[in-house]
Amino acid sequence: MSTSDLVTFFDERFNEVSAYLELLEEVERAARSGPPRLAGSEYRITAPQQKILYSSVYLQLYNLVEATMARCVSEITRAAAASGKWQPHELSDELRQEWVRSSARTHIDMTPDSRLKYALQMTDHLVNQLPIREFEIETGGGGNWDDEAIYAMAKRLGCQITISSTALAGVKRVRRDGMGSMKLVKDRRNSLAHGSISFVDCADGIIATELREMSQQVESYLREVIKCFAHYIDSYIFLRPEIRPNGGTT
């Protein structure tokens, strides 16, 4: 996958959310004349069922956030391994630390023998001056992603996140429960996933227009995040400055 594929991937995922919102908007429009009825059937969509449909938007948007970040992060290790020539000492300080963490499994509890096994494997890699192979960057458990977590992950990798004032204001503007769009999506998704709130209660007082606005704010923010990661990769910022091809800049 190239960095341009990141945008294609995002477009495909966001279009799914947008298509679902179109359905909700049509259901809401039909509900103005009474409970919506399925064409060719006497079955009517009840108000609780409508709320359940609305609540699912939080799940879809969170899935979009998490999937986007997973792709951005994994694309970095693919880029580091793509040429088949970069060695660990040529990585930036931040990414070299991630390579060591992954190679030596420093973030995983294991027996002394297993710890020695991975330490020896990493030593062999360094002694033999082998090129970087694709590795995994530990991002933590699911349910953690919001704008602050994205910023923290990018900083950890040495990727500078620059968000326009418009996009940043969009996700920071308080919507409900004192939270902006990104935090609200994470909070509602986790509440639904852990069963601490019902799907009906989750969407109480929500209308399709609000969900559409929230999704657009999340979309705008994530598109700018993708651009930052694409610049990080295309400019070889994952390498040490003196190693970067074509004078890659920060």
Secondary structure as GFF3:
##gff-version 3
##sequence-region A 1 250
A	DSSP	alpha_helix	3	31	.	.	.	ID=ss1
A	DSSP	alpha_helix	47	82	.	.	.	ID=ss2
A	DSSP	three_ten_helix	88	90	.	.	.	ID=ss3
A	DSSP	alpha_helix	93	104	.	.	.	ID=ss4
A	DSSP	alpha_helix	112	127	.	.	.	ID=ss5
A	DSSP	alpha_helix	147	157	.	.	.	ID=ss6
A	DSSP	alpha_helix	165	172	.	.	.	ID=ss7
A	DSSP	alpha_helix	181	193	.	.	.	ID=ss8
A	DSSP	alpha_helix	199	202	.	.	.	ID=ss9
A	DSSP	alpha_helix	208	234	.	.	.	ID=ss10
A	DSSP	three_ten_helix	245	247	.	.	.	ID=ss11
###
